[in-house]
Amino acid sequence: MAVTLYYLPEGRMPGDIDNIVKLVLDALCAHIYLDDAQVERVVVQKFEPGNVFGFSNASMTIIDAITGPKPVLYVRVSNNPLEELT
C-alpha cells in the first residue's frame, strides 16, 4: 500500500513534517488497513503559505485543499505502492 500526505498549515509550521506521519498511519490502522506494516511507501509534503506549487491534473479535492480554509491534511491511500513510479 502507499499513503500520500499533503499538509497545508495556516502559517509557518512549527515542528517537523515527519511528526505527523506516524500519527496518521496509526489512525488509519484498523479502519483502512489491518496493520501499518502493509504500507510500503509514504509520500509526505507540507505546503506553507506562499510555497504551493502547481499540480498537473489536480483533482477537485486538491484544488479545494489549496484554495480553501486551513489547516488541511490531504490523505490518499492506494493499494499500489508503485503506481506513480511506473
C-alpha positions as CSV (number, residue, x, y, z in Angstrom):
1,M,0.0,0.0,0.0
2,A,1.0,3.6,-0.5
3,V,0.0,6.7,1.6
4,T,0.3,10.3,0.3
5,L,0.0,13.1,2.8
6,Y,-0.1,16.8,1.9
7,Y,-0.2,19.2,4.9
8,L,-1.4,22.8,4.3
9,P,-1.0,24.7,7.6
10,E,-2.4,28.2,8.2
11,G,1.1,29.7,8.5
12,R,4.7,28.5,9.1
13,M,4.5,25.0,10.5
14,P,6.2,24.6,13.9
15,G,8.0,21.3,14.3
16,D,8.9,18.8,11.7
17,I,6.7,17.3,9.0
18,D,7.7,13.8,9.8
19,N,6.0,14.1,13.2
20,I,2.5,13.7,11.6
21,V,3.4,10.6,9.6
22,K,3.2,8.0,12.4
23,L,0.1,9.6,13.9
24,V,-1.8,9.4,10.5
25,L,-0.6,5.8,9.7
26,D,-1.6,4.7,13.2
27,A,-5.0,6.4,12.9
28,L,-5.7,4.6,9.6
29,C,-4.9,1.2,11.1
30,A,-8.0,-1.0,11.6
31,H,-10.0,1.5,9.5
32,I,-8.3,1.4,6.2
33,Y,-5.8,-1.5,6.6
34,L,-5.1,-4.1,9.2
35,D,-1.6,-3.1,10.1
36,D,0.6,-0.2,9.1
37,A,3.3,-2.7,8.2
38,Q,1.2,-3.1,5.0
39,V,2.3,0.4,3.9
40,E,5.3,0.1,1.6
41,R,5.5,3.8,0.5
42,V,4.8,7.1,2.2
43,V,5.0,10.4,0.4
44,V,4.6,13.5,2.6
45,Q,4.9,17.2,1.9
46,K,4.0,20.4,3.6
47,F,2.7,23.4,1.7
48,E,3.2,26.5,3.8
49,P,1.6,29.7,2.6
50,G,3.5,31.0,-0.5
51,N,5.1,27.6,-1.1
52,V,2.4,25.8,-3.0
53,F,3.5,24.7,-6.5
54,G,1.3,23.9,-9.4
55,F,-0.2,20.4,-9.8
56,S,-0.8,18.9,-13.2
57,N,-4.2,17.3,-13.5
58,A,-5.1,18.3,-9.9
59,S,-8.3,16.8,-8.6
60,M,-11.1,19.0,-7.2
61,T,-10.1,17.7,-3.8
62,I,-6.6,19.0,-4.1
63,I,-7.8,22.3,-5.6
64,D,-10.3,22.7,-2.6
65,A,-7.4,22.0,-0.2
66,I,-5.2,24.6,-1.7
67,T,-7.8,27.3,-2.1
68,G,-9.9,26.6,1.0
69,P,-9.6,27.4,4.7
70,K,-6.5,26.0,6.5
71,P,-5.2,23.9,8.1
72,V,-5.9,20.9,5.8
73,L,-4.4,17.4,5.8
74,Y,-5.0,15.6,2.5
75,V,-4.6,11.8,2.8
76,R,-4.7,9.4,-0.1
77,V,-4.3,5.6,0.3
78,S,-3.6,3.3,-2.7
79,N,-3.2,-0.4,-2.9
80,N,-0.4,0.0,-5.5
81,P,2.8,1.4,-4.0
82,L,4.4,1.6,-7.4
83,E,1.6,3.5,-9.3
84,E,3.5,6.8,-9.6
85,L,6.8,5.1,-10.3
86,T,5.9,3.2,-13.4
